[in-house]
């Protein structure tokens, strides 16, 4: 399949099951990385800023969207855009891969529905132990009291 660059559509990013994200929904920008690195870091824009509009994404079901917004925390803007910055690697390509991997992992985590908590009752033995301990403690405290004159 040959042709001009950009004439073919990129394959969707697989998350889990039937959940995929269209690469067109992800916006990348390259900025200069912070920190030490000498001349290389001062001349090249290797850090990647990945932006994904969680709130308006047609790829995400509502329940996944809500969980993802909670998981994102401070990485989510007021407008509902998830911003991930990757600058740990020296190459732009590796930083892009890292940012994308982090996005996929975050969405994957949000796609897993929480396990409902099953109500449990404490066993009789533990109730008995607790009451016995209370009795012992009460007895110990009463022994510390000043003796009364009878």
Secondary structure by P-SEA (a helix, b strand, c coil): cccccccccccccccccccccccccbbbbbccccccccccccccccbbbbbbcccccccccaaaaaaaaaaacccccccbbbbbbbcccccaaaaaaaaaaaaaaaaaaaaccccbbbbbbbcaaaaaaaaaaaaaaaaaaaaacccccc
